């Protein structure tokens, strides 16, 4: 009979397989003669003489490989791909940029320039496909103010991520300072047909946050930017040239819903958090677990999230005696770095849980669907009621590893790190808690 840790690993791997991007594209998109049939829409290639592809994000390579086979052979296709990794193989007609993340770099800048060049001279007979996934805010960047350099752009990004502002506020500022965010790529594409296909890790209703919404209308305003700059002390943190540009009134408004540039625009969500939940739920129930999904812990501190989810597990176990119980959670937890170790929020979450489940028939796994957990080579980790005993036998002090943010090293020594390599996906993190009666 498989152990709880083996079951947890299998649940994670099955979930990854169910959200495989090329496979999902093959199921949700298909050709009928000259038409490409999309969820809720279609594109007739008989009215198209050119296809342009802009792929941005951690899942860019997987999205391109799943999409290009859907195009008819007689249609010419050119494109730009910006991702944090290099492709397994370069595809004809595409320019590739392995760009910076989490900070934009020179290749983020070059990718932005290449995309704007690609979109030039688009007509009503041009179809542009924006393939967007998480991480795009850093992977493609170019300032609206032509006097700013790369170091200025990097300083702006650093200031935003360290000022304490929520992600919505950071994206609001990014969209207004950028030449390629907040719908400005849609503007650059003119009257072309624009189809955005998204693999998104953002909540429903906040699609414009994905890669800072390069092809979508921006619901925020310049006034919002001014308030954010003021409320979070960004005037003192931004480069002086950025503040001067804002104060001079040079910041134009982003295109809004109803703008004519979106008349021929369609947004289609290919994969979202519901798909992640559904796949994990199905995989968990196949092992006989009574399963509940809970996304309340998104952005919570690790300690609070662990106490809450373990509490939910205990309550459900008491209400269903004799049953195998599972709690599934998604999103991201907050894990401040307190040392110079190796790891990330997923392995840190599991390490914190390990002490709380010691001696109990509980297994906890937490891993990133992108295959990356902080500065470690792992996606996350798995622990059960015997983890602490095994660690002590090896002379490993769990609280000390947690204190120095070295959770990966702890689980690597135990053989309990989850290592997948980059998956080409990005539907945030998955946490599964399993309890045996």
C-alpha positions as CSV (number, residue, x, y, z in Angstrom):
1,X,0.0,0.0,0.0
2,X,1.5,3.4,-0.9
3,X,2.5,5.8,1.9
4,X,0.9,9.2,2.3
5,X,4.0,10.8,0.9
6,X,3.9,8.6,-2.2
7,X,0.2,9.4,-2.7
8,X,0.8,13.2,-2.2
9,X,3.6,13.1,-4.9
10,X,1.3,11.2,-7.3
11,X,-1.5,13.7,-6.7
12,X,0.9,16.6,-7.6
13,X,2.2,14.8,-10.7
14,X,-1.3,13.9,-11.9
15,X,-2.4,17.4,-11.4
16,X,0.5,18.7,-13.5
17,X,-0.3,16.3,-16.2
18,X,-3.9,17.4,-16.3
19,X,-3.0,21.0,-16.8
20,X,-0.4,20.4,-19.5
21,X,-0.7,23.4,-21.7
22,X,-0.2,21.9,-25.2
23,X,-2.7,19.1,-24.2
24,X,-5.2,21.7,-23.0
25,X,-4.9,23.7,-26.2
26,X,-5.5,20.5,-28.2
27,X,-8.7,19.9,-26.2
28,X,-10.1,23.5,-26.2
29,X,-9.0,24.8,-29.6
30,X,-9.5,23.1,-33.0
31,X,-9.8,23.8,-36.7
32,X,-13.0,23.4,-38.7
33,X,-12.0,24.0,-42.3
34,X,-10.8,27.6,-42.5
35,X,-12.0,28.4,-39.0
36,X,-10.1,28.2,-35.7
37,X,-12.7,27.4,-33.1
38,X,-12.1,28.9,-29.7
39,X,-14.1,28.7,-26.5
40,X,-17.0,31.1,-27.2
41,X,-15.5,32.5,-30.4
42,X,-13.9,31.6,-33.8
43,X,-11.5,33.1,-36.3
44,X,-12.0,32.6,-40.0
45,X,-8.6,32.4,-41.7
46,X,-10.1,33.2,-45.1
47,X,-10.2,36.8,-43.9
48,X,-6.6,36.7,-42.6
49,X,-3.4,37.1,-44.7
50,X,-1.0,37.2,-41.8
51,X,-0.7,35.9,-38.3
52,X,1.5,37.5,-35.6
53,X,2.2,35.8,-32.3
54,X,3.3,37.6,-29.1
55,X,4.1,35.0,-26.3
56,X,5.0,36.4,-22.9
57,X,5.5,34.6,-19.6
58,X,6.7,31.5,-17.8
59,X,4.5,29.3,-20.0
60,X,5.4,31.0,-23.2
61,X,7.2,28.1,-24.8
62,X,4.5,25.6,-23.9
63,X,1.8,27.9,-25.2
64,X,3.6,28.5,-28.5
65,X,4.3,24.7,-29.1
66,X,0.6,24.0,-28.5
67,X,-0.7,26.9,-30.6
68,X,1.3,26.9,-33.8
69,X,0.1,23.4,-35.0
70,X,-3.4,24.9,-35.1
71,X,-2.5,27.3,-37.9
72,X,-3.3,26.5,-41.5
73,X,-0.2,25.9,-43.6
74,X,-1.0,28.7,-46.1
75,X,-1.0,31.4,-43.5
76,X,2.3,33.2,-42.8
77,X,3.3,33.5,-39.2
78,X,5.8,35.7,-37.4
79,X,6.3,36.2,-33.7
80,X,8.2,37.1,-30.6
81,X,8.6,34.9,-27.5
82,X,9.8,36.3,-24.2
83,X,10.3,33.7,-21.4
84,X,12.7,33.2,-18.4
85,X,14.1,30.1,-20.0
86,X,15.4,29.1,-23.4
87,X,13.2,27.0,-25.7
88,X,13.9,23.3,-26.1
89,X,13.9,24.0,-29.9
90,X,13.4,27.2,-31.8
91,X,10.4,27.3,-34.1
92,X,10.4,28.8,-37.5
93,X,9.4,32.5,-37.8
94,X,9.8,33.3,-34.1
95,X,12.3,35.5,-32.3
96,X,13.2,34.3,-28.8
97,X,14.3,36.3,-25.8
98,X,15.4,34.8,-22.5
99,X,14.5,37.8,-20.4
100,X,14.9,38.8,-16.8
101,X,12.7,37.7,-13.9
102,X,11.8,39.0,-11.3
103,X,13.6,42.1,-12.5
104,X,13.6,43.2,-16.2
105,X,17.0,43.1,-17.9
106,X,18.4,44.1,-21.3
107,X,16.6,41.2,-23.0
108,X,13.3,42.4,-21.5
109,X,14.0,45.7,-23.1
110,X,15.0,44.1,-26.5
111,X,11.9,41.9,-26.4
112,X,9.7,44.9,-25.9
113,X,11.3,46.7,-28.9
114,X,11.0,43.5,-31.0
115,X,7.3,43.2,-30.2
116,X,6.5,46.8,-31.0
117,X,8.4,46.4,-34.3
118,X,6.4,43.2,-35.0
119,X,3.1,44.9,-34.5
120,X,3.8,47.8,-36.9
121,X,1.9,47.9,-40.1
122,X,-0.8,45.5,-38.9
123,X,-4.1,45.7,-40.8
124,X,-7.6,44.5,-40.6
125,X,-6.4,41.3,-42.4
126,X,-3.8,40.7,-39.6
127,X,-4.6,38.3,-36.7
128,X,-2.5,38.8,-33.6
129,X,-2.5,36.2,-30.9
130,X,-1.2,37.3,-27.5
131,X,-0.2,34.2,-25.5
132,X,0.1,35.4,-21.9
133,X,1.1,33.7,-18.7
134,X,2.5,34.7,-15.3
135,X,5.8,36.5,-14.9
136,X,5.3,38.8,-17.9
137,X,5.6,42.1,-16.1
138,X,9.3,41.7,-15.9
139,X,10.0,39.7,-19.0
140,X,8.9,42.5,-21.4
141,X,9.5,46.1,-20.5
142,X,10.1,49.5,-22.1
143,X,9.4,52.9,-20.5
144,X,7.1,55.4,-22.0
145,X,9.6,58.2,-21.1
146,X,12.3,57.8,-23.8
147,X,14.9,59.5,-21.5
148,X,14.8,56.6,-19.0
149,X,17.4,53.9,-19.1
150,X,17.4,50.2,-18.0
151,X,18.7,51.1,-14.6
152,X,15.8,53.5,-14.1
153,X,13.3,50.8,-15.0
154,X,15.0,48.3,-12.7
155,X,14.9,50.9,-9.8
156,X,11.2,51.4,-10.4
157,X,10.5,47.7,-10.2
158,X,12.7,47.3,-7.1
159,X,10.9,50.2,-5.4
160,X,7.5,48.8,-6.2
161,X,8.2,45.3,-4.8
162,X,9.7,46.6,-1.6
163,X,7.3,49.5,-0.8
164,X,4.6,47.4,0.8
165,X,2.0,48.1,-1.8
166,X,-0.4,45.2,-2.7
167,X,0.1,43.6,-6.1
168,X,-2.9,45.5,-7.6
169,X,-1.3,48.8,-6.8
170,X,2.1,47.7,-8.2
171,X,0.5,46.7,-11.5
172,X,-1.4,50.0,-11.7
173,X,1.9,51.9,-11.6
174,X,3.6,49.5,-14.0
175,X,0.9,49.8,-16.6
176,X,1.0,53.6,-16.6
177,X,4.8,53.9,-16.8
178,X,5.2,51.3,-19.5
179,X,5.1,51.5,-23.3
180,X,4.0,47.8,-23.5
181,X,1.6,47.3,-20.6
182,X,-2.0,48.3,-19.8
183,X,-3.4,47.8,-23.2
184,X,-0.7,49.6,-25.1
185,X,0.2,46.6,-27.2
186,X,-3.4,46.5,-28.4
187,X,-3.0,50.1,-29.3
188,X,0.2,49.4,-31.2
189,X,-1.6,46.7,-33.2
190,X,-4.1,49.2,-34.7
191,X,-7.2,47.6,-36.3
192,X,-5.9,44.1,-36.4
193,X,-7.9,41.2,-35.0
194,X,-6.6,40.6,-31.5
195,X,-7.0,37.3,-29.6
196,X,-5.6,36.9,-26.1
197,X,-5.1,33.4,-24.9
198,X,-4.3,33.3,-21.2
199,X,-2.9,30.9,-18.6
200,X,-3.4,32.9,-15.6
201,X,-2.5,32.8,-11.9
202,X,-4.5,35.9,-11.1
203,X,-8.0,35.8,-9.5
204,X,-11.1,36.0,-11.8
205,X,-12.0,39.6,-12.6
206,X,-8.4,40.8,-12.4
207,X,-7.3,39.5,-15.8
208,X,-5.6,42.9,-16.5
209,X,-3.1,42.0,-13.9
210,X,-1.7,39.1,-16.0
211,X,1.6,40.3,-17.4
212,X,0.3,43.8,-16.5
213,X,-2.4,43.5,-19.2
214,X,-0.5,44.4,-22.4
215,X,-3.5,43.5,-24.7
216,X,-6.4,44.3,-22.3
217,X,-8.2,47.5,-21.3
218,X,-6.9,49.1,-18.1
219,X,-9.5,49.9,-15.5
220,X,-7.1,52.1,-13.4
221,X,-6.3,55.7,-13.9
222,X,-3.5,58.3,-13.6
223,X,-5.1,59.6,-10.5
224,X,-4.8,56.1,-9.0
225,X,-1.0,56.1,-9.8
226,X,-0.6,59.5,-8.1
227,X,-2.3,58.2,-4.9
228,X,-0.2,55.1,-4.9
229,X,3.0,57.1,-5.3
230,X,2.0,59.3,-2.5
231,X,0.6,56.7,-0.1
232,X,3.6,54.3,-0.3
233,X,6.4,56.9,-0.3
234,X,7.5,56.2,-3.8
235,X,8.5,59.7,-4.6
236,X,11.6,59.1,-2.4
237,X,12.2,55.7,-3.9
238,X,11.7,56.3,-7.6
239,X,14.5,57.7,-9.7
240,X,14.3,61.5,-9.8
241,X,13.7,61.4,-13.6
242,X,10.6,59.3,-13.1
243,X,9.2,61.6,-10.5
244,X,9.9,64.6,-12.7
245,X,8.2,63.0,-15.7
246,X,5.1,62.3,-13.6
247,X,5.0,65.8,-12.1
248,X,5.3,67.4,-15.5
249,X,2.1,65.8,-16.6
250,X,3.7,63.7,-19.4
251,X,2.1,60.4,-18.2
252,X,-0.7,59.6,-20.7
253,X,-3.8,57.7,-19.8
254,X,-4.0,54.0,-20.6
255,X,-6.7,52.7,-23.0
256,X,-10.0,51.9,-21.2
257,X,-12.9,49.5,-21.8
258,X,-14.8,50.7,-24.8
259,X,-11.8,52.1,-26.6
260,X,-12.0,51.4,-30.3
261,X,-8.7,49.4,-30.2
262,X,-10.6,46.7,-28.4
263,X,-13.5,46.4,-31.0
264,X,-11.8,43.4,-32.6
265,X,-10.4,42.0,-29.4
266,X,-11.2,38.7,-27.6
267,X,-10.0,37.4,-24.3
268,X,-10.0,33.7,-23.6
269,X,-9.0,32.0,-20.4
270,X,-7.4,28.7,-21.3
271,X,-6.3,27.7,-17.8
272,X,-7.0,29.3,-14.5
273,X,-7.1,28.5,-10.8
274,X,-10.4,26.5,-11.2
275,X,-8.6,24.1,-13.6
276,X,-5.9,23.6,-11.0
277,X,-8.5,22.9,-8.2
278,X,-10.5,20.6,-10.5
279,X,-7.5,18.5,-11.5
280,X,-6.1,18.2,-7.9
281,X,-9.6,17.4,-6.6
282,X,-10.1,14.6,-9.1
283,X,-6.6,13.1,-8.4
284,X,-7.2,13.2,-4.7
285,X,-10.6,11.7,-4.7
286,X,-9.3,8.8,-6.9
287,X,-7.4,7.7,-3.8
288,X,-10.5,7.5,-1.7
289,X,-10.1,10.8,0.1
290,X,-13.2,12.9,1.0
291,X,-11.8,16.2,-0.4
292,X,-12.5,19.9,0.3
293,X,-11.1,22.8,-1.6
294,X,-10.2,26.1,0.2
295,X,-8.6,29.1,-1.3
296,X,-8.9,31.4,1.7
297,X,-5.2,31.4,2.6
298,X,-3.9,33.2,-0.5
299,X,-1.3,35.8,0.6
300,X,-1.5,34.7,4.2
301,X,1.6,34.3,6.3
302,X,2.9,30.7,6.5
303,X,2.1,30.3,10.2
304,X,-1.5,31.5,9.9
305,X,-2.1,29.5,6.7
306,X,-0.7,26.3,8.2
307,X,-2.8,26.6,11.4
308,X,-6.0,27.4,9.4
309,X,-5.6,24.5,6.9
310,X,-4.6,22.0,9.6
311,X,-7.6,23.1,11.6
312,X,-9.9,22.6,8.6
313,X,-8.4,19.1,8.3
314,X,-9.1,18.3,11.9
315,X,-12.7,19.5,11.8
316,X,-13.4,17.6,8.6
317,X,-11.8,14.4,10.2
318,X,-14.0,14.7,13.3
319,X,-17.1,15.2,11.2
320,X,-16.3,12.2,9.1
321,X,-14.8,9.5,11.4
322,X,-13.3,6.6,9.7
323,X,-12.8,8.4,6.4
324,X,-9.7,9.5,4.6
325,X,-9.8,13.3,4.5
326,X,-8.0,15.8,2.2
327,X,-7.9,19.6,2.1
328,X,-6.6,21.3,-1.1
329,X,-5.5,24.9,-1.2
330,X,-4.0,27.1,-3.9
331,X,-2.5,30.5,-4.3
332,X,0.7,31.8,-2.5
333,X,1.6,32.2,1.1
334,X,3.9,34.8,2.5
335,X,7.3,33.7,3.6
336,X,9.7,36.5,4.7
337,X,13.4,35.6,4.1
338,X,15.2,35.5,7.5
339,X,18.4,33.8,6.5
340,X,20.7,33.0,3.6
341,X,19.6,29.4,3.1
342,X,18.1,27.7,0.1
343,X,14.3,27.4,-0.3
344,X,11.1,29.1,-0.9
345,X,7.6,29.6,0.4
346,X,6.4,26.0,-0.5
347,X,9.2,24.1,1.3
348,X,9.0,26.6,4.2
349,X,5.3,25.9,4.6
350,X,5.9,22.2,4.7
351,X,8.7,22.6,7.2
352,X,6.5,24.6,9.5
353,X,3.8,22.0,9.2
354,X,6.2,19.1,9.9
355,X,6.5,20.0,13.6
356,X,2.7,20.3,14.0
357,X,1.9,16.9,12.4
358,X,4.7,15.0,14.2
359,X,3.4,11.6,15.3
360,X,0.1,12.0,13.4
361,X,-1.3,10.2,10.3
362,X,-1.1,13.4,8.3
363,X,0.8,14.2,5.1
364,X,1.4,17.7,3.7
365,X,2.7,18.7,0.3
366,X,3.2,22.2,-1.1
367,X,4.7,22.9,-4.5
368,X,4.8,25.4,-7.3
369,X,3.1,24.4,-10.6
370,X,5.9,26.2,-12.4
371,X,8.4,23.8,-10.8
372,X,10.2,26.6,-9.0
373,X,10.3,27.3,-5.2
374,X,12.3,30.4,-4.3
375,X,16.0,30.1,-4.9
376,X,16.0,26.3,-4.8
377,X,16.1,23.7,-7.6
378,X,12.9,22.2,-6.3
379,X,9.2,22.9,-6.7
380,X,8.4,22.3,-3.0
381,X,8.5,19.5,-0.5
382,X,6.4,16.8,1.3
383,X,6.3,15.8,5.0
384,X,4.4,13.3,7.2
385,X,4.1,12.4,10.8
386,X,7.5,10.8,10.8
387,X,9.5,13.6,9.3
388,X,10.7,15.2,12.5
389,X,11.8,11.9,14.0
390,X,13.8,11.0,10.8
391,X,15.3,14.5,10.9
392,X,16.4,14.2,14.5
393,X,18.0,10.8,13.7
394,X,20.2,12.7,11.1
395,X,21.0,15.5,13.4
396,X,18.8,18.0,11.6
397,X,17.2,20.8,13.7
398,X,14.0,21.8,11.9
399,X,13.4,25.1,13.7
400,X,17.0,26.2,12.8
401,X,16.6,25.3,9.2
402,X,13.3,27.3,9.2
403,X,15.0,30.3,10.9
404,X,17.7,30.5,8.2
405,X,15.3,30.1,5.3
406,X,16.9,26.8,4.4
407,X,13.9,24.5,4.0
408,X,15.1,23.0,0.7
409,X,18.4,21.8,2.3
410,X,16.4,20.2,5.1
411,X,14.1,18.2,2.8
412,X,16.8,17.4,0.3
413,X,18.8,15.6,3.1
414,X,15.6,13.6,3.8
415,X,14.9,12.8,0.2
416,X,11.6,14.7,0.4
417,X,12.2,17.7,-1.9
418,X,9.9,17.7,-4.9
419,X,12.0,18.3,-8.0
420,X,10.4,18.5,-11.4
421,X,12.5,21.1,-13.2
422,X,10.7,24.1,-14.9
423,X,7.3,22.8,-16.0
424,X,6.4,25.5,-18.5
425,X,3.2,26.3,-16.5
426,X,2.3,28.9,-13.9
427,X,-1.0,28.3,-12.1
428,X,0.5,29.3,-8.7
429,X,1.1,26.9,-5.8
430,X,-0.7,23.8,-4.8
431,X,-1.0,22.5,-1.3
432,X,-2.6,19.2,-0.3
433,X,-3.1,18.0,3.2
434,X,-4.0,14.3,3.7
435,X,-5.3,12.7,6.9
436,X,-5.8,9.0,7.6
437,X,-8.4,7.9,10.2
